[in-house]
Amino acid sequence: MRVLMIKLSSFGDIIHTLPALNALKKSYPEAEIDWITEEIGYSFLYGHPYLRKILLFPRHTLTKKLKKSQLLEVIKEIIILRKKLKNNYDLIIDFQGLLKSGFIAFLAEGKEKIGFANSREKGFFFFFTKKIKTNYQEHAILRYLKLLNCAGIPVSFKDISFPLPPVPNVSFDIKQPYIVINPVTRWESKMWFLEKWTALGKALLNLGYEVVFTGQKRDKEYIKFICQNIGSSINLAGKTDLKSLIPLYEKAHLVISLDTGTLHLAVATGTPTISLFGPTAPWRTGPFGKGHIVFFKKLSCQPCFKRKCKTRECMKKIEVEEIISAVKEMGG
């Protein structure tokens, strides 16, 4: 059986789709599974033993060419993509539920195409041979597994695991025990506060933990400022790729994180997490499974799903003291 999985972005969404990949491979061990994704998913999934091919949807390239009005070049890119998707798939599953993912399902050659009936963007859903209504108040992982059920694939909702790609041979010279902190996310409204990160880092040091910060290269100066105020901590921002975070998270005592993709990577490694949620809904995209603590203040305005907020009241109400209490509760 040949299967095409469509899940383009973001990184957290890629992680949330791994249990569906696991269920698919468990039910059909001999299946040839391809996955089409954007740049960040392509680099992370590359070399995954469950996948025959990882196909790249060149969103950044297409966006640049559209901005330059290079329509002929865009058409050429789509033709190239169409050729890559001519694999006579037995099953095509769109886990994304967006216009662009529906367009990919339309381009792909396959007998059965399955997607969400009530997707967030209207358009290409009518190209699916089967559609399932989804409850967006359910966790994303459960919604994706139910999509497999719609395809007639047996799914165990009790045996949910995250098959991660091969880990590179990396080592970190960090004293045990250590706690990893992810203090940056793309949405301004999800951000906590510099003085609170500083106070938290100092409190963790007093508890006997090494404190390690992770982030992207663009986060380096922000995290450097926190580290300087703490006095003793490790700044790995921009020094790791996503795959090398796997062994770092696996060996951590726990991970403290905002709502960002690397939070879900920490969950996938089996490490306990403490997460801070503000404008988004943890029951939909929070850490899945037991062993995690989520701070969500349940204000009347939550969840608003706004990327910007003048007050960030929902984040302001999360206090350092309650996070330290959670650390102690989790064996600190």
N, C-alpha and C positions, 0 to 999 in steps of 0.2 A: 504494500500500500504506500502510495506517495501522498505526503501531506505538506501543505504550505501554511505556516503560521504567520499571521500579520500582526505585529506589535511594534510600533515605530518608536515611540518615546512615551514618557521621559524615563530616566534611569530607574526610578522607583516602580514605574509601571512594568519595566522589563523584569525586575525582581518578582513582582506580583504574578507574572505569567509563568514563572518557572514551575510552580506546582502543576499547572496544566500540561506543561511539557513532560513532567515526570509521570503524570497519569496516562498520558498518551503513549509514552514509551513502555510503561508497565503493561498496558493492555495489548499493545502491538509491538513486541520487542524487535521484530524484523522490519518495522516501518521505516521508510526513507523520509526523514523529516527535514524540510527546509524552513528557514525563518527569515523573513524580510524585515529590516529595521533601519533606523537612521544611524548616523555616525557613532554616537555614544554606545548604542547597543551593539553595533557591529564589532567595535574594538573589544568590548567586554565579552561577548559570546564567542569570539573567534577561538576555534579549537575545541569547542564543546563536544564531548564524545557522543551526545545524544543526537547531534545534528549532522546531516549529510552536507548541507551548504548553508552559509549565512549570506544572504543577498543584501546589498546596500541600496536603500532608497536615498538618493543624494539630495536631500532637502536643502542643504546649504548652497550647493551648486545651483540648483534650480532657482532658489530665491535670488541669488546674485544675478543670474541671467535674466530673470523677470524684471528686476529693478533696472537693468540696463536695456530693457526692451529687446533682448535678443531672442525673439520668439522662435526663429528657425533653430537656434541652438537648443532651446527648450524642447522642441518637437523631436530633435535628434536624440536627446537624452531619454525621452519617453519611448521612442522606438527601440533604443538599446535595452531599456528596462523590459519592454514587452517581449523581446527575444529571450531574455533571461528567464522570464516567467512562463515560457512555452514548454512546460514539462509534463503536460497531460496529467495533472494531479487528480487523485481520486477524491481528495477532500481539501478545501480551502477554508480556513477559519479566520475571520476578522475579529481579533480581540480588542481592537482600538475603538471602533464605533465612531469614526470621524469621516469627513468627506474625502480626505486624501487616502485613507485606508480603504474606503469603499471603491475608490477609483482604481487602486491597486488590485482589489478583488475582481474588478471588471476587466482589467488588463490580463490577469492571469488565466491560463487555460486549465479548466478543471470540470469534473463531472458534477460535484456538489459544492456549493458555496454557502457558508453559514455565517450569520452575523446578527447584530442586535436589531430588533424591530423598532425600538424607540431610542435610536441613537441620539447623541447630543446635537449633531448636525444633520440636517435633512439633505437628501440628495440621492446618493447611489445605492441606498439600501435595497431598492427594488431589483438589483442585479443578483441578490442572494436567492438560492433555491429554498433555503430554510431560514426562518427568522425567529428569534426568541425575544419575548419581552423581558427586560431586565429591571430589577429593583435597585436603583442607584443608592438606596440607603443601606444596602448590604455591602459587606466588605468586597473589594475588587477581586480578591482571590476566589471567593465563593461564586461571584458572577461569572468568572472565566471558566471555572469548573462546570458550572451549569450549562455553559455554552457547549462544552464537550458532550454533556449528557444529551443535549439537543441533537448532536451528531450521532447518537447511539453508542457513544464510547463509555464503558463502565468507569465510574469514578467513586473512589472512597473518600468521603468527607472527613474521615477520622485519621487517615494516613496521608497527611499533607506534609510534603518535604520539598526542599529547594535544592535541586541538583545544580551546583555551581560549576563554572568552567575550571580547567586546570590552573593550579596556582603556580606563579613563577617562583624561582628559587631566590627568595629574598629573606633577609634577616634584619632585625632591628635591635640595636644595642640599648635596650630599655630595661631598667630594673623592675622586678616583680615585687608587689602587685602594682599594676597600673590601670588607670581609667582613661578612656579615650573620650574627647569632647569634640563634637561637630557644631561650631557656633555660628555657622553662616548658611543661609539659604537664599534662593533667588528672589523670593517675595519680600519686600520691605516690611509688610505687615506681619510676617512670621518671625521677624528678628526679635531677640531678647535685648538686653542692655549691657554695654561694656562694663559698667561698674558692678553689675550682678555676676557676670562671668568672672571678673577679677576676684570678687568675694568668694565665689564658689570654688575657684581654683585654690585659693589660700586655705579654705576650710578642708579641702580634699588632701592637701599637703599635710595639714595638721593631723589628719586621720592616718597618715602613713602611706599614702598613695603617690606614685609618680603620676604626673598629669601630662597627657599627650593630646595635642590639638591636631586635627586633620582638616583639610580643605583644599580648594583649588589654588592655582598660582595667583589668581587675582585676589584671593583672600589673605595672602601672606602678610601684608602690612597691617591689616586689621587684627589678625591673630598675634602678630609681633607686639603690637601695643598692649594686648591683654597679657601676654607672657612677661613683658617688661614690668608690668604692674604687679604681677603675681610674685616675680622674683626668681622662681625656679620651676621651669616647665619646658616641654619640648614642642617645637613648632614644625610639623611635617607638611604644612600647606605647600602644595606645588611640588613636593618631593616624592609623591607616590602616584601610581595610576590606580584605577579601580580594582584591578585584580590583586595588586600587592597589598591592598587594604584587607583582603580576606584573612591572611595569617595574622595581621596586626589585630584585627577584631577578635579572631578566634582565641587568642591568648590573653585578651584583656579581661580584667575582673568584671567590668561592665562598660557600656557605651552610653554617654549622655548626649542627646542630640535634639536639634530642632526638627521640624517636619521637612525632611529632605531625603533624597534618594539613598544616601549612604546610611541613613537610619535603617532602611529596609535591608540593606546588605548586611548590617550587623545582626539583624534578626535572622537572616538566612544562614549565618554562620553558627547560630545556636547560642550566641552570647546574650545575657540579659541586658535590657535597655531601659533607660529612663528618658522619656521624650516630652517636649514642651509643645503643645498645640494651641493655636489661637484662632485664626480665621478659617481653618479647615476642619473637617469632621473625622476624628480618629476612628469612629466605627466604620467609616468607609475606606480609609487609606492609612490607618494607624498600624502599629506593630501587631502582627498576627500571632495568636497563640498565647500560651501561658509564660509566666516568668518576666513580664514587662510591666512597667508602671508608666501611666500616661497622666500628665497634668493638663487638665482642660477645665476652665473655670465655670462653664455653663452660664455665661452672661446672656442676657436677652438678645444681644446682637450676634451671638455665635450659633452656628458658623455663618460667616458673611461671604466667604470666598473672594474677598477683595484683596488685590495685590498691594494696595496702599491704604494707610489709615493714619489720621492725624494724631490720635491718642494712643493707639495700641494698648488700650486698657486691658484687654484679655491677656496680653503678655505681661503687662506691668504687674498684674495681680499674682503672678507666679513668683514666689519668694524663695530666696536662697536656702533659708532654714528648712523649708519643707522638702527640698531636693536632698539636702544632707540627711534628713530623717529617713528618706526613701533609700539612700545609699546604705545607711545603717541597717534598715529593715532587710535589705538584700544581702546582708552578710558583711557589712562594713563596720 
